[in-house]
Amino acid sequence: MGKGGALSEGVVKKILLSYTYVAIWIFLSFTVIIYNKYILDKKMYNWPYPISLTMIHMAFCSSLAYLLVRVFKVVEPVTMSWDLYLKSVVPIGLLYSVSLWLSNSAYIFLSVSFIQMLKALMPVAVYSIGVMFKKETFKSETMANMLSISVGVAIAAYGEARFDTWGVILQLGAVCFEATRLVMIQILLTSKGITLNPITSLYYVSPCCLVFLFFPWVFVEYPVLMETSSFRLDFVVFGTNSAVAFALNLAVFLLVGKTSALTMNVAGVVKDWLLIAFSWSVIKDTVTPINLAGYGVAFLGVAYYNHAKLQALKAKDAQKASQTDEEASKLLDQKQGDNERKKDESQG
């Protein structure tokens, strides 16, 4: 009884820890999105410079990641040649910088709720690009699911009260670049046996992003900033904003490391609904019934996609377990055969 109670207590503790990691990630992700919207929106803080904001984040993350890796040695740096860095990390850094730039720019033109609805297209983009680069197998059933998500998002867009074409183009561009980045990580790093946790990822990728963002910043935002008083930064606002963005990366490490990437996908759906509710009730963004109906269709598609991935992972684990049992059985049979042969030889 005591032993069973101890086991039960351990399971409960594990479940509570998992929910804690999920809650921390949702809170930080939620905070970063709302904070960025607050800074960039012309009706709020009114600092509509997405490249500058992204560069501040990258400079902060680069500095802190350097301290954690090189000075405090919290994590070990990955062994990486310059050739591998230039061919693998630099392209990923370019994609990441453009993705962040476009997604932050979208907050100037679109409501938080509508952006979350458009982000439901991420599985569609990742799957389509994965098929294009032959990292995913084309399946008509999966493509039909992707089509249902796309239709749901299209309905939500049709019902959007503050539809802005430029904002939609920016957000869809951000989704495409982010999806390409995720596939490229699989192709360029994972295939080479290199795994980066969020700290080492920021250590290697953030400086690249900073360099890539510098060039458009010089021509697009720097001249405007020089002409306005906005060039003087509020270190409290931007410091806390950058700190929360960095903390979010650590929360991703905790969530994926202690649970799974699939758990993060499911938690992301919960976060999106919370953001839509917050956007409607607090920021007073208009959310129409057509918006919700369309996003409901997309949500069901994403939920089915996550369910299918979970079943595939379970089947893969079961296959591995079966192979392990089969190998163990062969070894046991071989051992028994050896013992019997030795016995026969001794008797002979």
Secondary structure, 3 states (H helix, E strand, C coil): CHHHHHHHHHHHHHHHHHHHHHHHHHHHHHHHHHHHHHHHCCCCCCCCCHHHHHHHHHHHHHHHHHHHHHHCCCCCCCCCCHHHHHHHHHHHHHHHHHHHHHHHHHHHHCCHHHHHHHHHHHHHHHHHHHHHCCCCCCCHHHHHHHHHHHHHHHHHHHCCCCCCHHHHHHHHHHHHHHHHHHHHHHHHHHHHCCCCCHHHHHHHHHHHHHHHHHHHHHHHCHHHHHHCHHHCCCHHHHHHHHHHHHHHHHHHHHHHHHCCHHHHHHHHHHHHHHHHHHHHHCCCCCCCHHHHHHHHHHHHHHHHHHHHHHHHHHHHHHHHHHHHHHHHHHHHHHHHHHHHHHHHHHHC
